[in-house]
Amino acid sequence: MITFSFEEIRTQDKFLWLDYNHQYLKELRERYKLRSLINDDMDDLAKVKAVMNWVNS
């Protein structure tokens, strides 16, 4: 016989965020000229779309 528990199991994903000025991120931005993808006139959604298009290509 199969039984199921209806207790809610909560898991918490842990995300690690590097500081913006971390050396790895600096090298990544410089090597791939990522700053050229976005500008200050873009809203957050436009920035995300620009980065997504870059990743996809």
Distance bins in CASP14 RR format, pairs under 12 A and 6 or more apart:
PFRMAT RR
TARGET T0000
AUTHOR 0000-0000-0000
RMODE 2
METHOD distances of the structure
MODEL  1
16 22 0 0 0 0 0 1 0 0 0 0 0
17 25 0 0 0 0 0 1 0 0 0 0 0
18 24 1 0 0 1 0 0 0 0 0 0 0
18 25 1 0 1 0 0 0 0 0 0 0 0
18 26 0 0 0 0 0 1 0 0 0 0 0
18 27 0 0 0 0 0 1 0 0 0 0 0
18 28 0 0 0 0 1 0 0 0 0 0 0
18 29 0 0 0 0 0 1 0 0 0 0 0
19 25 1 0 0 1 0 0 0 0 0 0 0
19 26 0 0 0 0 0 1 0 0 0 0 0
20 26 0 0 0 0 1 0 0 0 0 0 0
20 28 0 0 0 0 0 1 0 0 0 0 0
20 29 0 0 0 0 1 0 0 0 0 0 0
21 27 0 0 0 0 0 1 0 0 0 0 0
21 29 0 0 0 0 0 1 0 0 0 0 0
22 28 0 0 0 0 1 0 0 0 0 0 0
22 29 0 0 0 0 0 1 0 0 0 0 0
23 29 0 0 0 0 0 1 0 0 0 0 0
23 30 0 0 0 0 0 1 0 0 0 0 0
24 30 0 0 0 0 0 1 0 0 0 0 0
24 31 0 0 0 0 0 1 0 0 0 0 0
25 31 0 0 0 0 0 1 0 0 0 0 0
25 32 0 0 0 0 0 1 0 0 0 0 0
25 34 0 0 0 0 1 0 0 0 0 0 0
25 35 0 0 0 0 0 1 0 0 0 0 0
26 32 0 0 0 0 0 1 0 0 0 0 0
26 34 0 0 0 0 0 1 0 0 0 0 0
26 35 0 0 0 0 0 1 0 0 0 0 0
27 33 0 0 0 0 0 1 0 0 0 0 0
27 34 0 0 0 0 0 1 0 0 0 0 0
28 34 1 0 0 1 0 0 0 0 0 0 0
28 35 0 0 0 0 0 1 0 0 0 0 0
28 51 0 0 0 0 0 1 0 0 0 0 0
28 54 0 0 0 0 0 1 0 0 0 0 0
28 55 0 0 0 0 0 1 0 0 0 0 0
29 35 1 0 1 0 0 0 0 0 0 0 0
29 36 0 0 0 0 1 0 0 0 0 0 0
29 37 0 0 0 0 1 0 0 0 0 0 0
29 38 0 0 0 0 0 1 0 0 0 0 0
29 51 0 0 0 0 0 1 0 0 0 0 0
29 54 0 0 0 0 0 1 0 0 0 0 0
30 36 0 0 0 0 0 1 0 0 0 0 0
32 51 0 0 0 0 0 1 0 0 0 0 0
32 54 1 0 0 1 0 0 0 0 0 0 0
32 55 0 0 0 0 0 1 0 0 0 0 0
32 57 0 0 0 0 0 1 0 0 0 0 0
33 54 0 0 0 0 1 0 0 0 0 0 0
34 47 0 0 0 0 0 1 0 0 0 0 0
34 50 0 0 0 0 1 0 0 0 0 0 0
34 51 1 0 0 1 0 0 0 0 0 0 0
34 54 1 0 0 1 0 0 0 0 0 0 0
34 55 0 0 0 0 0 1 0 0 0 0 0
35 47 0 0 0 0 0 1 0 0 0 0 0
35 50 0 0 0 0 0 1 0 0 0 0 0
35 51 0 0 0 0 0 1 0 0 0 0 0
35 54 0 0 0 0 0 1 0 0 0 0 0
36 50 0 0 0 0 1 0 0 0 0 0 0
36 51 0 0 0 0 0 1 0 0 0 0 0
36 54 0 0 0 0 1 0 0 0 0 0 0
37 46 0 0 0 0 0 1 0 0 0 0 0
37 47 1 0 0 1 0 0 0 0 0 0 0
37 48 0 0 0 0 0 1 0 0 0 0 0
37 49 0 0 0 0 0 1 0 0 0 0 0
37 50 1 0 1 0 0 0 0 0 0 0 0
37 51 1 0 0 1 0 0 0 0 0 0 0
37 52 0 0 0 0 0 1 0 0 0 0 0
37 53 0 0 0 0 1 0 0 0 0 0 0
37 54 1 0 1 0 0 0 0 0 0 0 0
37 55 0 0 0 0 0 1 0 0 0 0 0
37 57 0 0 0 0 0 1 0 0 0 0 0
38 44 0 0 0 0 1 0 0 0 0 0 0
38 45 0 0 0 0 0 1 0 0 0 0 0
38 46 1 0 0 1 0 0 0 0 0 0 0
38 47 1 0 1 0 0 0 0 0 0 0 0
38 48 0 0 0 0 1 0 0 0 0 0 0
38 49 0 0 0 0 1 0 0 0 0 0 0
38 50 1 0 1 0 0 0 0 0 0 0 0
38 51 1 0 0 1 0 0 0 0 0 0 0
38 52 0 0 0 0 0 1 0 0 0 0 0
38 53 0 0 0 0 0 1 0 0 0 0 0
38 54 0 0 0 0 1 0 0 0 0 0 0
39 46 0 0 0 0 1 0 0 0 0 0 0
39 47 0 0 0 0 1 0 0 0 0 0 0
39 50 0 0 0 0 1 0 0 0 0 0 0
40 46 0 0 0 0 0 1 0 0 0 0 0
40 47 0 0 0 0 1 0 0 0 0 0 0
41 47 0 0 0 0 0 1 0 0 0 0 0
41 50 0 0 0 0 0 1 0 0 0 0 0
42 48 0 0 0 0 1 0 0 0 0 0 0
42 49 0 0 0 0 1 0 0 0 0 0 0
42 50 1 0 0 1 0 0 0 0 0 0 0
42 51 0 0 0 0 0 1 0 0 0 0 0
43 49 0 0 0 0 1 0 0 0 0 0 0
43 50 0 0 0 0 0 1 0 0 0 0 0
44 50 0 0 0 0 0 1 0 0 0 0 0
44 51 0 0 0 0 0 1 0 0 0 0 0
45 51 0 0 0 0 0 1 0 0 0 0 0
45 52 0 0 0 0 0 1 0 0 0 0 0
46 52 0 0 0 0 0 1 0 0 0 0 0
46 53 0 0 0 0 0 1 0 0 0 0 0
47 53 0 0 0 0 0 1 0 0 0 0 0
47 54 0 0 0 0 0 1 0 0 0 0 0
48 54 0 0 0 0 0 1 0 0 0 0 0
48 55 0 0 0 0 0 1 0 0 0 0 0
49 55 0 0 0 0 0 1 0 0 0 0 0
49 56 0 0 0 0 0 1 0 0 0 0 0
50 56 0 0 0 0 0 1 0 0 0 0 0
50 57 0 0 0 0 0 1 0 0 0 0 0
51 57 0 0 0 0 0 1 0 0 0 0 0
END
